[in-house]
Structures are given as C-alpha cells and as structure tokens.
Amino acid sequence: MMDYVSPKDVMQEAVQLAKRKSELPARDLLIRGILAGAFLGYATSLVFVVVSQGLPAIVGAILFPVGFVILVLLGMELVTGNFALLPAGVMAGTVRVTKLLRNWGWVYLGNLIGSLLYAVLFYLVITNWRTGNGGAVADLLKQAAQKKTLAYAALGYSGWGTALVKAVLCNWMVTIGAVLALVSRSTVGKIAAMWLPIMTFFALGFEHSVVNMFLIPSGMMLGAPISVGQWLFWNLLPVTIGNLVAGTLLTGMALYVTYPTATAPAPSQAQLSTAGQEEHQAAFANAAGLH
C-alpha cells in the first residue's frame, strides 16, 4: 500500500507534530481544546441515544470514534492524545518540559470547558429547556454517571484504584489511535486506523477523562445524586492520572524507545560563524557579478 507509513517514520512525524503543538499560542490551545471536548461530547451523547433505542452497546462503541476522527482530522487538541505525543517530543529533544506542561494545562482546561458547554446544551435539548425529565437517554446518563463515581466510592480505595487502572487501559488505546492517525497518507486510511483502538477502549468500558467531563456533569444536571467533590475525587482525579501514565509511559516513551528518531545536533558557534562568513562571501560574489 503506497500510503502506508512505517512505524519509524510515524514516530518521526509524531515528534514533529509534538513540536508544533508545543509552540501553539495559548489562545489556539484553548480554542482547539474547547472544540475537541465538545466533539467528544457529541460522540458520547450519540452512543447514549443509540443505546436508549434498544440497540446493543457494541453498536454505540462502533459509532463513538466519529468524535475522535473529527477532532483529529481538524487538528484539534485533546489532552489524552497529547499525553503521548508531547513526551515523545521531550525524549527527542524537540520539546521542553515547560512547554509540555503548558500545552497539557491549557488543553485540559479547554477540554473541560468544551465538555461542560456541550453538556449544558445537550441537557437543555433532551429536557425541552428544563420542562421534561430527559426520558430514557437521561436515565442511562444518570446510571452511567453513578457507576463512574458512587460505585467506586462504595468500594473505597479499591474503587479509586479500579478507576485508575481502567484509565490506564483506556488511554493506552486512545494514544495508539492518536499515533495511528499518522500511519497513512490518505484520509480514509487515517480514519480506519484511528477507528480500531478507539472503538476497542469504548466497547470495553474503560475510563476516559474527557469523555467523563461530559458524561458525569450531564448525569448530575439530570438529577444523579453526585456531588462535585465525588466527581472530582472518585473519577476525574484517578482517571486523569491513569490516562497520563498510559499515554506517557506505555505509548509515547515506549514507542520512542523502540523507534528512536534522529535529531540533528545543535550547530556549534564555530559552525554558525563559518556559515555566516560563507553567506557574506556569496553575497559579495553575486554583487560583483562573479556568479
């Protein structure tokens, strides 16, 4: 297949992409993060609408990757994907740790804002501007929100650990999806490659921090007896940590170690001086009509 990109070349492109992401201004990181959070909210709500109509859960999992595909093809910023890409750039020497943290911070905030914004709008729609109870979709959202918070709380720190491990397993696949977006030169190839790991994590019921930024607040607005503190401690905190660990260690660093990219050494002062002299000599020769 002519459009296939080898793993070594994929990592080279991933490192270059990480550098571009690290240099984006805060405004763009925030805007693109907001849009990415909203797009994942769209995909998640699509799943609940489909399942509420009696279709098997696997159908929802097959459909869910539409949100990830949209945000990747449009160049949006998803923090869970950046948990893998930026560390690879750090290992290659093209991204500074301060820029990595800056990217993660702004994108995480943007994803949260976008997810909450879509949650509010979706709540207003399914409740007919707060005049109804949301029907079967609302019931499923409330059940899922409680399963992702109160069910863990009932288990104590075993529940917290479960959320953490499910988050690790989730973002292992999500970040593989982010990397596989680079494995093809064609749009169709990129979509197919991304679809597989994203569908897999969702079908297995693992924990994705940005998905939950929409799902749990939606359940809370619809009447699930969950406090903000319970959401933050029993889900958002362990899931964010698990997503970060998986993306950084199991994808970004692991793939870079086995497919290291060649980074050009920084030119020495002597090389820069010699290059400058050569440029001046060339310019003088051109001016004198010698070339």
Solvent accessible surface area in square Angstrom, and as a share of the most:
residue,aa,sasa,rsa
1,M,198,0.88
2,M,195,0.87
3,D,33,0.17
4,Y,125,0.47
5,V,4,0.02
6,S,41,0.26
7,P,55,0.34
8,K,107,0.45
9,D,74,0.39
10,V,6,0.04
11,M,5,0.02
12,Q,59,0.26
13,E,43,0.19
14,A,1,0.00
15,V,4,0.02
16,Q,84,0.37
17,L,41,0.20
18,A,0,0.00
19,K,83,0.35
20,R,139,0.51
21,K,20,0.08
22,S,1,0.01
23,E,92,0.41
24,L,30,0.15
25,P,67,0.42
26,A,31,0.24
27,R,164,0.60
28,D,23,0.12
29,L,0,0.00
30,L,45,0.22
31,I,85,0.43
32,R,76,0.28
33,G,0,0.00
34,I,41,0.21
35,L,71,0.35
36,A,0,0.00
37,G,0,0.00
38,A,15,0.11
39,F,40,0.17
40,L,3,0.02
41,G,0,0.00
42,Y,132,0.50
43,A,1,0.01
44,T,0,0.00
45,S,5,0.03
46,L,67,0.33
47,V,9,0.05
48,F,23,0.10
49,V,50,0.29
50,V,15,0.09
51,V,42,0.24
52,S,31,0.20
53,Q,128,0.57
54,G,69,0.66
55,L,82,0.41
56,P,79,0.50
57,A,75,0.58
58,I,90,0.46
59,V,42,0.24
60,G,0,0.00
61,A,1,0.01
62,I,77,0.39
63,L,58,0.29
64,F,3,0.01
65,P,0,0.00
66,V,45,0.26
67,G,1,0.01
68,F,5,0.02
69,V,11,0.07
70,I,81,0.41
71,L,3,0.02
72,V,43,0.25
73,L,76,0.38
74,L,110,0.55
75,G,35,0.34
76,M,27,0.12
77,E,2,0.01
78,L,7,0.04
79,V,0,0.00
80,T,0,0.00
81,G,5,0.05
82,N,2,0.01
83,F,4,0.02
84,A,1,0.01
85,L,9,0.04
86,L,0,0.00
87,P,3,0.02
88,A,1,0.01
89,G,0,0.00
90,V,44,0.26
91,M,74,0.33
92,A,7,0.05
93,G,65,0.63
94,T,46,0.27
95,V,8,0.05
96,R,155,0.57
97,V,85,0.49
98,T,92,0.53
99,K,55,0.23
100,L,14,0.07
101,L,101,0.50
102,R,82,0.30
103,N,0,0.00
104,W,30,0.11
105,G,42,0.41
106,W,95,0.33
107,V,0,0.00
108,Y,52,0.20
109,L,76,0.38
110,G,0,0.00
111,N,0,0.00
112,L,41,0.20
113,I,68,0.34
114,G,0,0.00
115,S,0,0.00
116,L,62,0.31
117,L,93,0.46
118,Y,23,0.09
119,A,0,0.00
120,V,66,0.38
121,L,93,0.46
122,F,22,0.09
123,Y,35,0.13
124,L,31,0.15
125,V,106,0.61
126,I,33,0.17
127,T,3,0.02
128,N,110,0.56
129,W,180,0.63
130,R,171,0.62
131,T,115,0.67
132,G,39,0.38
133,N,120,0.62
134,G,13,0.13
135,G,36,0.34
136,A,58,0.45
137,V,20,0.11
138,A,0,0.00
139,D,67,0.35
140,L,47,0.23
141,L,0,0.00
142,K,52,0.22
143,Q,110,0.49
144,A,21,0.16
145,A,0,0.00
146,Q,57,0.25
147,K,139,0.59
148,K,30,0.13
149,T,0,0.00
150,L,46,0.23
151,A,46,0.35
152,Y,14,0.05
153,A,29,0.22
154,A,90,0.70
155,L,109,0.54
156,G,27,0.26
157,Y,166,0.63
158,S,80,0.51
159,G,0,0.00
160,W,48,0.17
161,G,26,0.25
162,T,55,0.32
163,A,0,0.00
164,L,47,0.24
165,V,84,0.48
166,K,47,0.20
167,A,0,0.00
168,V,31,0.18
169,L,66,0.33
170,C,0,0.00
171,N,0,0.00
172,W,98,0.34
173,M,57,0.25
174,V,1,0.01
175,T,0,0.00
176,I,42,0.21
177,G,0,0.00
178,A,11,0.09
179,V,13,0.07
180,L,51,0.25
181,A,6,0.05
182,L,24,0.12
183,V,23,0.13
184,S,9,0.06
185,R,150,0.55
186,S,42,0.27
187,T,77,0.45
188,V,119,0.68
189,G,20,0.19
190,K,48,0.20
191,I,52,0.27
192,A,56,0.43
193,A,15,0.12
194,M,0,0.00
195,W,58,0.20
196,L,111,0.55
197,P,7,0.04
198,I,1,0.00
199,M,51,0.23
200,T,50,0.29
201,F,5,0.02
202,F,43,0.18
203,A,51,0.40
204,L,108,0.54
205,G,39,0.38
206,F,42,0.18
207,E,2,0.01
208,H,4,0.02
209,S,0,0.00
210,V,0,0.00
211,V,7,0.04
212,N,0,0.00
213,M,0,0.00
214,F,1,0.00
215,L,6,0.03
216,I,0,0.00
217,P,9,0.06
218,S,1,0.01
219,G,0,0.00
220,M,44,0.20
221,M,68,0.30
222,L,22,0.11
223,G,55,0.53
224,A,7,0.06
225,P,96,0.60
226,I,14,0.07
227,S,56,0.36
228,V,86,0.50
229,G,45,0.44
230,Q,60,0.27
231,W,19,0.07
232,L,79,0.39
233,F,76,0.32
234,W,39,0.14
235,N,0,0.00
236,L,15,0.08
237,L,83,0.41
238,P,0,0.00
239,V,0,0.00
240,T,24,0.14
241,I,69,0.35
242,G,0,0.00
243,N,0,0.00
244,L,60,0.30
245,V,55,0.32
246,A,0,0.00
247,G,0,0.00
248,T,17,0.10
249,L,95,0.47
250,L,59,0.30
251,T,0,0.00
252,G,3,0.03
253,M,65,0.29
254,A,45,0.35
255,L,40,0.20
256,Y,23,0.09
257,V,100,0.58
258,T,82,0.48
259,Y,75,0.29
260,P,65,0.41
261,T,13,0.07
262,A,94,0.73
263,T,64,0.37
264,A,96,0.74
265,P,121,0.76
266,A,93,0.72
267,P,79,0.50
268,S,55,0.35
269,Q,140,0.62
270,A,72,0.56
271,Q,111,0.49
272,L,94,0.47
273,S,54,0.35
274,T,69,0.40
275,A,45,0.35
276,G,24,0.24
277,Q,106,0.47
278,E,101,0.45
279,E,122,0.55
280,H,137,0.61
281,Q,122,0.54
282,A,46,0.36
283,A,60,0.46
284,F,146,0.61
285,A,11,0.09
286,N,93,0.47
287,A,90,0.70
288,A,57,0.44
289,G,59,0.56
290,L,126,0.63
291,H,168,0.75
